[in-house]
Structure formats: C-alpha cells, structure tokens
Amino acid sequence: MKYHNDLHGSDCAQHVSFMLNQQSIQSVGLGKNDVLSLLVAALAHDVNHNGFNNGYHKRTNSRLHKAFGDESI
C-alpha cells in the first residue's frame, strides 16, 4: 500500500483539525477562510503523488529524477 493516498490525506486533515481545536483559533488570528484553507490543503497536499520518495527516484533514475535532479524530486 502506498503511503501517499486518500487515507493519508484524511489523516493529515484530521490532525490539522485536532491541532486547531487544541489552540484558541482566535488567539492566533485565523479566520474561517484560513481554517478552511488549511483543511483543504491538508486533504489535497499529496494529490497525484506517486507514492515513492526521493531515495527511490534516485536509485531507479526515474523520469522525475531525470527532470529535477537530486533535490526536490
């Protein structure tokens, strides 16, 4: 099972929601749109991620490694 999947996205969103609820949102100056943006970003941050990390792409000399080099694959 690949790590970067829909379950990972929902886990990230739940964790962001938990952290926001542990803090007083007003105390850090976040409005409703800010909170919505954080939750959407957490859900969607790995959309189209192929599930492999930089090390894998380096070892296999993948298409992404060829396109982006050794950093920020």
C-alpha positions in Angstrom: 0.0 0.0 0.0 1.4 3.4 -0.9 1.7 5.9 1.9 0.6 9.0 0.0 -3.0 8.1 -0.6 -6.5 9.3 0.3 -6.2 7.8 3.8 -3.0 9.8 4.4 -4.8 13.0 3.2 -7.7 12.4 5.6 -5.3 11.7 8.4 -3.5 14.9 7.8 -6.7 16.9 7.7 -7.9 15.3 10.9 -4.6 16.1 12.6 -4.7 19.7 11.4 -8.3 19.9 12.8 -7.2 18.5 16.1 -4.3 21.0 16.4 -6.6 23.9 15.5 -9.1 22.7 18.2 -6.4 22.4 20.8 -5.4 26.0 20.3 -7.7 29.0 20.5 -8.1 29.8 16.8 -8.8 33.4 17.7 -5.6 33.7 19.6 -3.5 33.0 16.5 -5.6 35.3 14.3 -7.1 32.7 12.0 -10.5 33.4 10.4 -13.0 30.9 8.9 -11.4 31.1 5.4 -7.9 30.5 6.9 -9.2 27.4 8.7 -11.0 26.1 5.6 -7.8 26.7 3.5 -5.7 24.8 6.0 -8.1 21.8 5.9 -8.4 21.8 2.1 -4.6 22.0 1.8 -4.2 19.1 4.3 -6.6 17.0 2.3 -5.1 17.7 -1.1 -1.4 18.1 -0.4 -0.5 14.8 -2.0 -2.9 14.7 -4.9 -1.2 12.9 -7.8 1.7 11.9 -5.6 3.1 8.7 -7.0 3.8 7.2 -3.6 7.6 7.0 -3.9 10.2 9.1 -2.1 13.3 10.9 -3.3 15.5 8.0 -2.5 13.5 5.6 -4.7 13.6 8.1 -7.6 17.4 8.5 -7.2 18.1 4.7 -7.1 15.9 4.0 -10.1 16.9 7.1 -12.1 13.2 7.7 -12.7 11.7 10.2 -15.1 11.2 12.6 -12.2 14.9 12.2 -11.2 16.0 13.0 -14.7 13.7 16.0 -14.9 14.5 17.5 -11.4 17.9 16.2 -10.4 18.9 15.1 -6.9 16.8 17.6 -5.0 13.1 18.3 -4.8 12.2 15.3 -6.9 
